[in-house]
Amino acid sequence: MHSTPWVNYSLIAVNVVIFVLTYGQIQQLNDVLKDIATMQHKGMFPGDLYAQITQFPVYHYYLHAQGTELKQFVTYMFLHNGWLHLIGNMIFLYAFGNNVEDRLGKLGYLGFYLAGGVVAGLGNQLFSDAPVLGASGAVTAVTGAYLALFPKTNITLVYWWFIIGSFEVAARDLIIFFVVLDTIFSVTGVSNVAYSAHISGYIFGFSVMMLLLLVHLLPRERYDMIAAIE
């Protein structure tokens, strides 16, 4: 690290603040959506509940497949569905974003992060018509960039299962594991998580960094992915 990653810290802080401000409204909206799903499962048409959804201001900042507004490509990535959703994204952003910002610079990193979220949103719209929210797409873009820039870095994982411990794993192996996992979940459709946004983020982040390294717009390092391949 050559400088303090203030942009990454700021992104984490903004995500936390927006989550605190919108948490109650999003939870109420989730309750309405659950009621709609229950009624649809019973073969009923929840017309009144659909009308209630649009009365939640935060819903208009989700990224929608139909009637999409340009602002939603940015606003959706600063909203989170719950504490676990937020904490998981912010842990990954902290673990991988600091060093990526160090390589790209402040403005370069901010532009890359936002672009990653936009591309991930577009990727999700190709395969899903459900509204989406969360920083996951932008965070996976950062993670893909980390794979290209620091594949041999050791990542420390902490586990808590009766006992607390930790072990190290190469960033390359850990990130590829998550890419494969997201791909499997996307194909099998095991949950309503926007896995297509995750995969789009990985591809975007990795591809952009590899291109910048190949054309020397980003200085080469002896530990980057191209050096590892060579």
N, C-alpha and C positions, 0 to 999 in steps of 0.2 A: 504494500500500500504506500502510495506516494502522497496522498492527500486524504483528508477526512471526507467521507462520502455524504455530504450534506443533502444532496438531492435525494438519495435513497432514504436517508433518515426522514426527510420531509415528506416523501411519498408514504412512508409507513405512518407518520403522524397524521397526515390528511385522511388516510383510510380509517384510522382509529377514530378521529373526531367525527367524520361523516357517519360512521357506524353508530356511535353513541347518539347522534342527533336523530338518526332514522330508525333505530332499533325497535322502538315501540310500534311505530307505524308498520314496519315490515312484518312484525310478528302478528299484528292484527290482520294484515293482508294475507299472510300464510294461513290463518284460521279460515278466512273466507274461501281461499283456494282449496283447502282440504274439504270444506263443505260442498263445494262444487264437484270435486272428484267423487265424493261419496254419493251425491245425487245422480251423477252421470252413471256411476256403477250400478245404480238401482234402476236405470232406464228413465230417469226423470230429467226434465229440462229446467235448469236453475236460472231462469231469466232474470229474476230479481237480484240474484247474487252477482250475475255478470254486471249489472248496473252499479252495484256497490263497488266493484273493483276500480272503476274509473274515478270514483270519488276519493281515492287515495292519491295524493299528489306524487308520492314517491314512485308509484307505478308508471308514471309517464317518463321516468328516467331509466327504466329498464330498457334493454335492447330488444325491440320487437321485430319479428319477421315480416309482419305486414304493417303498413303505416309507419315505417321507420323514419325518425327524424335524425338529422345529422348529429345533433348534440348527444344523442343516445349512444353513439359509438365511443364517446368519452365518458359520459356520466355513468354508464353501466358498470365500468371497471372500478368505480369507487364505492359501490354498494355491496353489502354482504348479507347473507341470509341468516346468519347466526354467529355465535361466538367461535365455534369450532371452525366454521368457514373462514372467518377473519384470521384467527390465530394461525391456522395452517398456511394460508397464503403469506402472511407476514413473516413467518419463520423462514419460508423458502426465499422470500424477497430479501430478508436480512442476510441469509447464508450465502446467496449467490449474487445479489445485486451490488454489494459493496465493491467487490473486485472488478465487476464489469464496468461500473461507473469510473473506477480508477483508470481503466484502460481507454474508455471512450471520452472522458471529460464530462463536465457538468451538463452543458447544453446538449452534447451528443447523446448522453445517456437518457436525459429527459425525453428527447425526441424519439429515441429508439424505444423506450418504454411505452410511450403513448402509441406509437406506430404498431408495436406488438399487440397492444390491446385492440386496436382497430382491425388489424388483420385477423386476429383470433375471433373477433365478433363476426367478421365476414365469413370465416370458415364455419362458424356455428350455423349461420343462416343458410348455408348450402345444404345442411343435413337435418335441420330441425326448424320447426315452426313455433317452438315454445319461447316465451320471453326468457332472457338470460341476464344474470347479474353476477358480479364478482371480479376480482383482480386476477383470477387464475390464468386467463389467456395472456395478459401482459407478463405475469410472473413466469409462465412457462417459456415465453420468448426470452426472458432474461436467463432462464435455466439453460435453454438451447445455446445462447451466446456463451455461457460459462463452459459448456461442453466443448465448444470450438477453441476457446481461449485458454482454459485451464484443465485439460482432460486428466492430467496425472495428479492433480491436487488431492490430498487425502481429506475426506469429510468424516467428522466424528459423529457417530450416531449414539444417542442415549436411549436405553430401553428400561422399562420398569415392569417387571413381571415377577412378583414375589420378592425379587431382589432388584436393586438398581445397579446398572453397569453401563459400559460404553465400549464401542469398538470402532475401528477405522475402516473405511472402504474408499477405493478410488472414485473420484467424481465421475469419471467415464462410466464405470460399472453401475453406480447408483442412478445416474440420470437415464442411461439406456434402460435400466430396469423399470423406471417410471414410465418411459415412453412405451415400452412393450405392454405394461400393465394398463395404461390408458387406452392403447389400441385394442386390447382384448375386451375391456369393458365397453368400449365404443361399439364393437362388433356384436357383442352379446346383449347390449342394452340392459345391463343389470340394474341401473338406477337412472334418475333424472339429472345426473351431473352432466355438464356440457363438455363431454370428452372430446368432441370434435374441435372445440375451441382450444383445448389443451394441446391437441396434436398440431393444430395450425400454428399455435404459438411456438412450439418446439421447432417446427420446420422453418418458420420465419427467422427465429433467433439464430439458429445454427447456420442457415444458408447465408444470411446477411454477414455474419462474422467471417465465415469462410471466404466469401467473396472479397470482403475488405482486406483480408490477409493475403489472398492470392494476387490482388492488384496493388498491394503495398500501400493502400490508403490507411491501413492500420499497421504500425510497426510489428514486424515479426519477432517472436520470442522463441527461445530454444525449447520451451515446454508447451507450445501451442499444438493444436491438433495436426497441422501440416507437418510439424517437426516430428510428432509421434508416428505419423504415417511413414515419413521418410526413414 
